[in-house]
Amino acid sequence: MARYDTRWPLITAFLITLLSIVAVSWGDPDSDVLLKFRASLGNDGALYNWNASTNPCTGNWVGVKCWNGTGKIWALQLEHMGLTGFLDLDTLRGLPYLRAMSFMNNSFTGPMPNIRKLKALKAFYFSNNRFSGDIPDDAFVGMGWLKKVHLANNDFTGKIPTSLQGLPRLLALRLEGNQFEGGIPNFQQKNLTTVNVSNNYLEGPIPERLSMMDVSSFAGNEGLCGKPLESCDFRKFLLELIMIILCILIAIAIIGIVVAILRRQGQTEELGKVQVEGNQKASCEGDKVERGVPPQMPGSGRKAENGRLVFLRDDRERFDLNDLLKASAEVLGSGNFGSSYKAVLLTGSAMVVKRFRQMNNVGREEFQEHMRRIGRLRHPNLLPIVAYYYRKEEKLLITDFVENGSLASVLHGNRTPGQPGLDWPTRLNIIKEVTKGVAYLYEELPSLIVPHGHLKSSNVVLDESLKPLLTDYGLVPVINQEHASQLMVAYKSPEYEQHGRTTRKTDVWSLGVLIVEMLTGKFPASFLKQGKGGSDEDLVSWANSVVKQERPEEVFDKDMGETKNAEREMMKLLKIGLCCCEVDVEKRWDITEAAEKIEGVRERDKDDGFYSTFASEGDMISSKGMTEVDLSVL
């Protein structure tokens, strides 16, 4: 009889235990890594479908790229999402197949992330953020697979890391729009086809290996020389010549001052009268300051030679910056983003020039591409951008001048005695036309979470027939995130104030506020300052309470004049506006539903006094959940 081996039960038990441990620990490590990474980000609302209940690849997580059929993550593309905070790459070490990542056009801050932790990386794109400080010289040591490095339009300082020279597979290097100084490393990679170091503070000779690059790759660096720029020998000669000329001019100036003092001592001082014509047009910089025109228009100073007006419309006359400088000008106003000027060209055409200083985080290429996208929009209720000007410190947007000014000035500005306000039919038509313009933006700009982003009465202008034209639309991607969150209307919405995010229904909220403003004749911002209805009550809340208490005589603007046989339709539109302001985003209408309901409002009440019902029972809770709005008449 064979002897029983007592070791087998022990071995079997050990294997079962080991398999149990493996089975328990078997999960979705990629999902855990990405969720941990998301937790380190700020303003992460764009990553709405990143959750533990789905797999990153099969669940189509936003911005996650996977190898087909393998379930392995090879890239992260998180662009134009408004992400903030410091970029911590430690967590991403848990993605062994990660080969590329792009965090372009966000608002990340802090020093250069430690990219060496991801040694297998082949490409990364960090352009158009707010990274700052010096990049360590050894930042790229050991990254032999790296092919593309994009760090453009940040605030990096110091010298360009020499460890970039040691990347054997480097194909593209984008460093433009920073504050790098010193010389350009002596790049020798044979496959290096793209290098852009423009608009920095670099100096010295351009390496011979880069001499065949386009001249625009080195523009904006006053100290650089050598091909494709002017030769270094000529630059040295030119500097010496300039120094000699300056010395001569200083000597002449000193002699002139001495002579003038001697002459003055021998003369009596005479006072003359200066006659100034009131209608004389300004012809010097000092005159322009008095008339509100900035003393130094864009186009002067460092890097100005790179700037020019770029036209987006083929049906407008062409002019340049010099024409704007010569134009008769007046200040139209100063808003959150800068000043606006009316410029009357020598040909008689009147243009509006709006200066933006809160766009300096966006790079030239990104800005130009977005402007081309905006320039392709065509709708009768959009005021088109005729041309633009790019400089890193500021941007100009140029539009046609519209004679009647903004809707805000017509509603709330001072009128001459006897001048009537906007009547009910006109206000209804303006609201309908504005809604059509907003709906068109939603249709044509599907990739933007908030296609307008800054909808308010001062951003609606009225032409000679009182047709409304939307302005300042589609600018959220090119406005600095920190300024956008402080100044733009979309970031005053309930969802942003409560949850720190905007949604595809945020512009609907802005539209609702505009409707309430037009029907009540009250300016939302000043209403808050006046504190009507209680210290915590804003315009929408106040209108809500009036509707609940059935006191319509208190809510509607008296300047609308005679509204007989229109009260029910006016109340219908007011309730539509309040529903557009619903705090709960899930309950708030989308733009399509809001547009349908607004289009159904008539100028006069029906004789029978009954209307079709649009709203469901779930729609009958008003904004902020405080009062019930009866939508049975909708």
Backbone hydrogen bonds, N-H to C=O, Kabsch-Sander energy under -0.5 kcal/mol:
donor,donor_aa,acceptor,acceptor_aa,energy
6,T,4,Y,-0.7
8,W,5,D,-0.9
10,L,6,T,-0.6
11,I,7,R,-2.2
12,T,8,W,-3.0
13,A,9,P,-2.3
14,F,10,L,-2.1
15,L,11,I,-2.3
16,I,12,T,-2.3
17,T,13,A,-2.3
18,L,14,F,-2.4
19,L,15,L,-2.5
20,S,16,I,-2.0
21,I,17,T,-2.2
22,V,18,L,-2.2
23,A,19,L,-2.5
24,V,20,S,-2.5
25,S,21,I,-2.2
26,W,22,V,-1.0
27,G,25,S,-0.7
32,D,28,D,-1.8
33,V,29,P,-2.5
34,L,30,D,-2.4
35,L,31,S,-2.4
36,K,32,D,-2.1
37,F,33,V,-2.2
38,R,34,L,-2.8
39,A,35,L,-1.9
40,S,36,K,-0.7
40,S,37,F,-1.0
41,L,38,R,-1.9
42,G,84,T,-2.1
47,L,44,D,-1.8
48,Y,46,A,-0.8
50,W,47,L,-1.5
51,N,49,N,-1.1
54,T,51,N,-1.4
59,G,55,N,-2.7
60,N,57,C,-1.1
61,W,56,P,-2.0
64,V,61,W,-1.9
65,K,63,G,-0.5
65,K,75,A,-2.7
67,W,72,K,-2.8
70,T,67,W,-1.6
71,G,67,W,-1.2
74,W,65,K,-2.2
75,A,65,K,-1.6
76,L,100,A,-1.4
77,Q,63,G,-3.2
78,L,76,L,-0.5
78,L,102,S,-2.4
79,E,77,Q,-0.8
80,H,104,M,-1.4
82,G,105,N,-0.6
84,T,42,G,-2.0
85,G,107,S,-0.6
87,L,109,T,-0.5
88,D,86,F,-0.9
89,L,87,L,-0.7
93,R,90,D,-1.4
94,G,91,T,-2.0
95,L,92,L,-1.9
98,L,95,L,-1.6
99,R,74,W,-2.9
100,A,74,W,-1.5
101,M,123,A,-1.4
102,S,76,L,-2.9
103,F,125,Y,-2.8
105,N,127,S,-1.6
106,N,128,N,-0.7
107,S,83,L,-2.7
109,T,85,G,-2.1
110,G,130,R,-0.5
115,I,113,P,-1.9
117,K,114,N,-1.4
118,L,115,I,-1.9
121,L,118,L,-1.8
122,K,99,R,-3.2
123,A,99,R,-1.5
124,F,148,K,-1.9
125,Y,101,M,-2.0
126,F,150,H,-3.3
128,N,152,A,-2.4
130,R,108,F,-2.2
132,S,110,G,-2.4
133,G,155,D,-1.1
135,I,157,T,-0.7
139,A,136,P,-1.8
141,V,138,D,-1.6
143,M,140,F,-1.5
144,G,142,G,-1.2
145,W,119,K,-0.6
146,L,143,M,-1.3
147,K,122,K,-3.5
148,K,122,K,-1.6
149,V,172,A,-2.2
150,H,124,F,-1.8
151,L,149,V,-0.5
151,L,174,R,-3.2
153,N,176,E,-3.2
155,D,131,F,-2.9
157,T,133,G,-1.7
158,G,179,Q,-0.5
163,S,137,D,-1.4
164,L,161,P,-1.2
165,Q,162,T,-1.9
166,G,163,S,-1.0
167,L,164,L,-1.3
170,L,167,L,-1.4
171,L,147,K,-3.5
172,A,147,K,-2.0
173,L,194,T,-2.4
174,R,149,V,-2.6
175,L,173,L,-0.6
175,L,196,N,-3.1
176,E,196,N,-0.7
177,G,198,S,-2.1
179,Q,156,F,-2.4
181,E,158,G,-2.7
182,G,201,Y,-0.7
187,F,185,P,-1.9
192,L,189,Q,-0.9
193,T,171,L,-1.9
193,T,191,N,-0.7
194,T,171,L,-1.9
196,N,173,L,-2.1
197,V,217,S,-2.6
199,N,219,A,-2.8
201,Y,180,F,-2.8
203,E,182,G,-2.7
204,G,223,G,-2.1
206,I,225,C,-2.0
210,L,207,P,-1.5
211,S,208,E,-1.5
213,M,210,L,-1.8
217,S,214,D,-1.7
218,F,215,V,-1.8
219,A,215,V,-0.5
221,N,218,F,-0.9
222,E,220,G,-0.6
223,G,202,L,-1.0
224,L,221,N,-1.6
225,C,204,G,-1.8
226,G,230,E,-3.7
229,L,226,G,-2.5
235,R,231,S,-2.0
236,K,232,C,-2.3
237,F,233,D,-2.3
238,L,234,F,-2.8
239,L,235,R,-2.3
240,E,236,K,-2.1
241,L,237,F,-2.4
242,I,238,L,-2.5
243,M,239,L,-2.2
244,I,240,E,-2.0
245,I,241,L,-2.5
246,L,242,I,-2.7
247,C,243,M,-2.2
248,I,244,I,-2.2
249,L,245,I,-2.6
250,I,246,L,-2.5
251,A,247,C,-2.2
252,I,248,I,-2.5
253,A,249,L,-2.5
254,I,250,I,-2.4
255,I,251,A,-2.3
256,G,252,I,-2.7
257,I,253,A,-2.2
258,V,254,I,-2.2
259,V,255,I,-2.4
260,A,256,G,-2.4
261,I,257,I,-2.3
262,L,258,V,-2.1
263,R,259,V,-2.3
264,R,260,A,-2.3
265,Q,261,I,-1.7
266,G,262,L,-0.7
266,G,263,R,-0.9
267,Q,264,R,-1.3
275,Q,273,K,-0.6
276,V,274,V,-0.6
277,E,275,Q,-0.5
280,Q,277,E,-1.5
288,K,284,C,-1.6
289,V,285,E,-1.5
290,E,286,G,-1.5
291,R,287,D,-1.6
292,G,289,V,-1.4
293,V,288,K,-2.7
299,G,300,S,-0.6
300,S,297,M,-0.8
304,A,301,G,-1.7
306,N,303,K,-1.6
307,G,304,A,-1.9
310,V,388,Y,-3.0
311,F,309,L,-0.5
312,L,386,V,-2.9
313,R,386,V,-1.1
316,R,313,R,-0.5
324,L,320,D,-1.6
325,L,321,L,-2.2
326,K,322,N,-1.6
327,A,323,D,-0.8
328,S,344,V,-1.6
330,E,342,K,-1.6
331,V,291,R,-0.6
332,L,340,S,-2.7
333,G,340,S,-1.3
335,G,338,G,-2.7
340,S,333,G,-2.8
341,Y,353,V,-2.3
342,K,330,E,-2.9
343,A,341,Y,-0.6
343,A,351,M,-2.9
344,V,328,S,-3.1
344,V,342,K,-0.5
345,L,343,A,-0.7
345,L,349,S,-2.8
348,G,345,L,-2.1
351,M,343,A,-2.7
351,M,349,S,-0.5
352,V,399,T,-3.0
353,V,341,Y,-2.9
353,V,351,M,-0.5
354,K,352,V,-0.6
354,K,397,L,-2.5
355,R,339,S,-2.6
355,R,353,V,-0.5
356,F,395,K,-2.9
357,R,337,F,-1.4
362,V,359,M,-1.3
367,F,363,G,-2.8
368,Q,364,R,-2.9
369,E,365,E,-2.4
370,H,366,E,-2.1
371,M,367,F,-2.5
372,R,368,Q,-2.3
373,R,369,E,-1.8
374,I,370,H,-2.4
375,G,371,M,-2.8
376,R,372,R,-1.0
376,R,373,R,-0.6
377,L,374,I,-1.5
382,L,379,H,-1.9
383,L,470,L,-2.6
386,V,384,P,-0.7
386,V,398,I,-2.3
387,A,398,I,-1.5
388,Y,310,V,-2.0
389,Y,396,L,-2.2
390,Y,308,R,-0.5
391,R,394,E,-1.1
394,E,391,R,-0.5
395,K,356,F,-2.5
396,L,389,Y,-2.0
397,L,354,K,-2.2
398,I,387,A,-2.8
399,T,352,V,-2.2
400,D,384,P,-0.5
401,F,350,A,-1.7
403,E,401,F,-0.5
404,N,462,L,-0.9
405,G,402,V,-1.3
407,L,457,S,-0.9
407,L,460,V,-3.6
408,A,457,S,-1.3
410,V,406,S,-1.7
411,L,407,L,-2.5
412,H,408,A,-3.0
413,G,409,S,-1.8
419,Q,416,T,-2.4
421,G,559,D,-0.5
424,W,560,M,-0.8
427,R,423,D,-2.3
428,L,424,W,-2.6
429,N,425,P,-2.2
430,I,426,T,-2.4
431,I,427,R,-2.4
432,K,428,L,-2.4
433,E,429,N,-2.5
434,V,430,I,-2.8
435,T,431,I,-2.3
436,K,432,K,-1.9
437,G,433,E,-2.0
438,V,434,V,-2.4
439,A,435,T,-2.7
440,Y,436,K,-2.0
441,L,437,G,-1.8
442,Y,438,V,-2.1
443,E,439,A,-1.8
444,E,440,Y,-2.5
445,L,441,L,-2.2
448,L,445,L,-1.4
456,K,454,H,-0.5
459,N,456,K,-1.7
460,V,457,S,-1.2
461,V,469,L,-2.6
462,L,405,G,-2.5
463,D,467,K,-2.1
466,L,463,D,-2.2
469,L,461,V,-2.5
470,L,381,N,-2.8
471,T,459,N,-2.5
474,G,451,P,-0.9
475,L,452,H,-0.7
478,V,475,L,-1.2
479,I,475,L,-1.0
479,I,476,V,-0.7
480,N,358,Q,-3.3
483,H,480,N,-0.6
484,A,480,N,-2.9
485,S,481,Q,-2.4
486,Q,483,H,-0.5
487,L,483,H,-2.3
488,M,484,A,-2.0
490,A,453,G,-2.2
491,Y,488,M,-1.1
492,K,489,V,-2.4
493,S,490,A,-1.1
497,E,493,S,-2.4
498,Q,494,P,-2.3
499,H,495,E,-2.2
500,G,496,Y,-1.7
501,R,495,E,-0.9
506,T,503,T,-1.6
509,W,505,K,-1.4
510,S,506,T,-1.8
511,L,507,D,-2.2
512,G,508,V,-2.2
513,V,509,W,-2.2
514,L,510,S,-2.0
515,I,511,L,-2.2
516,V,512,G,-2.3
517,E,513,V,-2.4
518,M,514,L,-2.4
519,L,515,I,-2.1
520,T,516,V,-2.3
521,G,517,E,-2.2
527,F,523,F,-2.2
528,L,524,P,-1.5
529,K,525,A,-1.3
530,Q,526,S,-2.0
531,G,527,F,-1.4
532,K,527,F,-0.9
534,G,531,G,-1.3
537,E,534,G,-1.4
538,D,536,D,-0.6
542,W,538,D,-2.5
543,A,539,L,-2.5
544,N,540,V,-2.3
545,S,541,S,-2.2
546,V,542,W,-2.1
547,V,543,A,-2.2
548,K,544,N,-2.2
549,Q,545,S,-1.9
550,E,547,V,-1.1
551,R,546,V,-1.9
554,E,551,R,-1.9
555,V,551,R,-0.5
555,V,552,P,-0.8
556,F,552,P,-1.5
557,D,519,L,-2.8
560,M,557,D,-1.6
561,G,558,K,-1.7
566,A,563,T,-1.7
570,M,566,A,-2.4
571,M,567,E,-2.5
572,K,568,R,-2.3
573,L,569,E,-2.2
574,L,570,M,-2.3
575,K,571,M,-2.3
576,I,572,K,-1.8
577,G,573,L,-2.4
578,L,574,L,-2.2
579,C,575,K,-2.2
580,C,576,I,-2.0
581,C,577,G,-0.8
581,C,578,L,-0.5
582,E,579,C,-1.5
585,V,583,V,-0.7
587,K,584,D,-0.7
588,R,584,D,-1.6
594,A,590,D,-2.4
595,A,591,I,-2.4
596,E,592,T,-2.0
597,K,593,E,-2.0
598,I,594,A,-2.4
599,E,595,A,-2.4
600,G,596,E,-1.0
601,V,598,I,-1.5
605,D,565,N,-3.7
614,F,612,S,-0.6
615,A,631,L,-0.5
619,D,616,S,-1.5
620,M,617,E,-1.4
622,S,620,M,-0.5
622,S,627,T,-1.9
625,G,622,S,-2.0
626,M,623,S,-1.0
629,V,620,M,-1.2
630,D,628,E,-0.6
631,L,629,V,-0.8
634,L,631,L,-1.9
